[in-house]
Amino acid sequence: MRIRIDHLTQYGYSLPVRSVIQILRLTPRSTAHQSVIDWRIEVDCDARLRPFTDAHGNLCHMMTVDHPVESLTIETIGQVDTTPGSGVVEGVSEPLPPAVYLRPTPLATADGAIADFARQAMGDATRDPLERLHTLLGAVHTGLRFDTGTTSILTDAASAFAARSGVCQDLAHVFIAAARSQGLPARYISGHLLRQDGAELQEAAHAWAEAHVPGLGWVAFDPANGICADEHYVRVAAGLDYRDAAPVAGARYGGGLETMSVGLHVRPGQAQSQSQS
């Protein structure tokens, strides 16, 4: 399946900003189940982009703008071919051992309520780990309501769980915190989803989780949709929580008040046709 992605991030400033430094985690890597056909990042001003690989193996760019600007637009355009993988993550750079992803973080720490929820949902620790994770996936999907108006990017797993609602980021954090509380490494994934309901225009990138299963490796779980990630998903970045995998993060000097808007178009791509003579 070929998926085409157009991702636009626009910043506006009430006063000219003097300089900007951003880390862009916008570029996917090719893996066993996704092949990057073409990909580019365009900035609407004179900016420097320096590629690097972070501690989680993500392909990142350090973007610097060292002259005054009143607005800033970052556009990502690309196509990726995907194949089914039953949720199993293969061919991914793994610079860190799975045990690192047992570490609690401010956005993905299990409080008492999440720990109790995980124990009840996942049952006896002697059960097959993959079966327990699928049970947890269903419990988070049905137990929390998808709601775009109740949380922010700073909402932690405990707060989202207490409200029993949130967006894909929040459900991923709850799943991760619950899995870690049961001794199963889990991490946060940001990327894109080709929706099967035909909604090509989206408000933000998608988020899901991966959990490590002994003897099998990493498996991708999407609690927002209650399924394992398949060929409709494009994996971009991984981390302990959202902060490690945020598409754009950084700092600026000056600029007064800042506004930001995101536009995303995810749609089926068209494979090149070969002419025959």
N, C-alpha and C positions, 0 to 999 in steps of 0.2 A: 504494500500500500504506500502510495506517495502522499505526503502531507506537506502543504505549503503554509508558511507562517510569516505574517507581517506584524511586528510588535513595535509599537510607537510609545515612547515616553517623552512627555513634554513638561518643561519647567518654565514658570513665569516668575519674575521678580519685581517687586514694587520699586526697587532701586537697582541700578546696575550692580551685578555681582563682580567682584574684582578677580576672583580665581575660584576654580572648582577642581576637586579631586574626587573621582568616583571609581569604585570597583564594579565592573560589569560582569555579571555571571549570566551571560546571554547566549553563549555558544555551546551547542551540544557536541559531544564526542561520538564517533562511530563505535558501536558495540556489536555483539553477536546478533542483535535483533533490531538495530537501527543503523542505517548508513547515511551519513551526511552528504548530500549530492552537491549542494552549493549553499554558501552562507556568507553574509557580509553585515558589517555594522557601519552605519553612516551617521555622522554628526553634522549638524547644520552650521558649524562654525569651525574655526581653526583649532583643532584639538589633536593631542597626541594620544595614541593608543598603543600601550605596551603589553603584549601577551605574556601570561605566566600561568603556572599551574599551582593551585593552592594545596594546603595540607590534605584535603579530602580528594584530591585528584581532579578537581574541576578545572576546565579551561576558562581562564578569566582574562580580563583586560583592565589595566590601570589607565583610566582616562584622565588627562589633565588639560585644563583650559587656564592659561595664565594671562588673559587679557579681559577687559570688561565686556560683559554681555548682559543684555536685558532679558533674554530668553534662551532656552536651550532645548533642542530636540534630538533624541537618540532613536534611530530607527534600525531595527533588525529585520532582515529579509532572508529567507532561505527555504530549502526543500530537503526533506528527509524521507528515505524509504524505510519502512518498518515491516517486520515479519512477526507472526505469532510466536510467543514464548511461554505461554501458560503462567506468566508472572515471574518466571525464573530469570534472574538477572545474570547475564553471562558476558564475558569479554569486556568487563569494566576495570579500569585501573584501580587497584586497591592498595594505596600506600599505607593504610592504617589497619591494624588487626581488628577483627569484629568486637573484641572486648572493649575497645575505646567507646563504642556506641552503647555501652551500658551506663555511661556517665550521665547523671542528671544535669539538666541545664535550666536556667531561669524560665524558659518557655515550655519545657517538657519534663517537669518533675511531678511525680505522682504524690499527691497528698493522701490522707487516709481514705477519703471517699473513692479516689481512683484505684488505690490498691485493693480495697474491698471489692469494687466492681470487677477488677481484673481477676481476682481469685474466684469470684462467683461465676464469671463468664467462662473462664478458661479451665476451671475444674482442676482435677488432680494433676500434679506436676509429672506424674509417671505416664500420662497420656502422650501420644505422638505430638511433638512440638508443632508440626505443620497443621494438624487438626485443631490444636488449641488456638493457633493464630487465626485460622479461618473462623472459629467460633467468636473470637474477639472482634474480628472484622464485622461480623453480623451484628454483634452487640453494640458496637459504637455506631454503626450505620443506622440501626433502628432506635437507639437510645438517645441520640442527639439530633435535633432538628436543624436542617440547613437554613440559615437565616443571615442575610447580609447586613442586617441593621443592628446586631447586638454586640459585636466585637470589633477590635482594631488590630493592627499588626503587632501591638504590644501586649495583647491578651495572652495570658498563660493557660496551660492545659487545665489547671485547677479551676480557674474562673470560668472557662468555657464549659467544663463539665458541670459545675455548680448551676450554670444557667441552662444546661441541657440544650445548648444551641451554639451555632457558629458557622463559619465558612470552611472551605476545604482545608485551609491552614490550621484551623482550630481542631478539626476532627483528626487531622494527621498528628497533631501534638498530643491529643488524648490517647490515640492508639499507641504512639511511641512511648509515652509515659507509662501506660498500662503494661506494655510488653516488657519494658525495662524492669518494672517492679516485680515481674515474674522471672527475671533472670535471662531474658531473651534480648540480645542486642537489636536495636532498632534505630533508624535514621530518617531524616526528613529529606524529601525529594521535591524539587521544583521543576516544572516543565510545562508541556502543553498537551491538551486533549482535543482530539477531533471528535466533537460531540455527535452522537448518532441521532439526535433529535433535529439536526439540520441547522442549529444555531451556530453560525460561523463567526459572528461578531461577539466578542466576549469582553468583559470588563477588566480581567486580570489573568495572569498566568495561573496554571493549576498547581495543586500540591497534593502529594500522597506520601506514603511511608514505605520503607523497606525493612524487613526483619530477617535476621540471620537464622537459618535452620541447619542444625548440625547434619553433615553428610549431604546436604543439598546446596547450601550457599544462600545468597540473598534472594528474597522473594518480595515482589512489589504488591502492596495492598493499598487500595484506594477506599478508605472508609466513607468518603463523601458519596460514592456511588455503590458501595458494597460489593466491589469486585476486585479481582487481581488485575493489575495493569496488563493490557494486551497491545495489539498492533495499532490501536488508536492513540497511544500515548507516545510522546517524545520526551525522553529524559534529558534534562539539561544540567542540573547541579544537585549535589548531595551535601548534607551537613548534620550536625548534632540537632539543630533546630532551624527555624526560619532564618535566623541571623546569619548562619553560615552559608545559606543558599539563596538569599534574597537576590532577585535579578539585578537590582541597582542599589548601591549603598555608598555613602561617602560624606564629604563635608564641603563647605563653601566659605569664602571670606567675603563678607558684605552681602548686599542684595536685599536687605529689608525683609519684607514678608515674602514667603515662597508659596506658590501653588503648583500642584502637580496633577497631571492627567495621564491616563494610560488608555491606549487603543490597541486592540488585538483582533486579528483576523486569522482564523485557523480553518483551512478548507482543503478539500482533496486537491492534490497537485496533478499535473498532467505529464505523463512520461513522454519523452521525445519519441516521435514516430520516425521510423527508418524508411526512406524512400527506396523503391526497387526500380532498377532500370531494366 
